[in-house]
Amino acid sequence: METSDPSSAQGGWRASHAPRDPIGQRLKTISMLTRQIGRKIGESLGVNVTDMAALEQLLNNGPMTPGQLAEHLKVTTAAATQIVDRLERAGHVARQRRAHDRRKICVVPVEASVERAFERLAPMIDGLDGVIARLDPAERQVIERFLDQVVDVYGTVAGLPPSSGSEPHC
């Protein structure tokens, strides 16, 4: 007989798996706040969550072909093309031909859109810069090692290969 325990539903968060340690709680809070900030920036730019994820990939990794963008977003190339179409219509990206291979198209963020996104992020970036600047060298070393380990765990769960350099983009 199946139980109807809502916490056991797919995607549900079981109380027994919730972080109990204060560091785990803070990581969970940071994760939730990061998603909220992303949604807020997406709303201010007039894009949905998927399109915001594509724009974020372009801002973090630089110009990409639609195929590369599809790979990063784990969507089909047809879906990536629709995402690029929406972002282009909204004025957030432009399609440009590759200089060395005119047959290939690169998707490039539009500078005005980048500036709008970073205006929204500036208070957070400035605040974090201040927090980091106040750390002494020993604190920095411990925090860097911890964050490297957290990034490794997230990357493993996300199925990302260890970062060993960047793939060539446009």
Helices and strands as residue ranges (DSSP letters): G 6-8, G 15-17, H 22-45, H 49-61, H 66-73, H 77-89, E 93-97, E 105-109, H 111-133, H 137-158
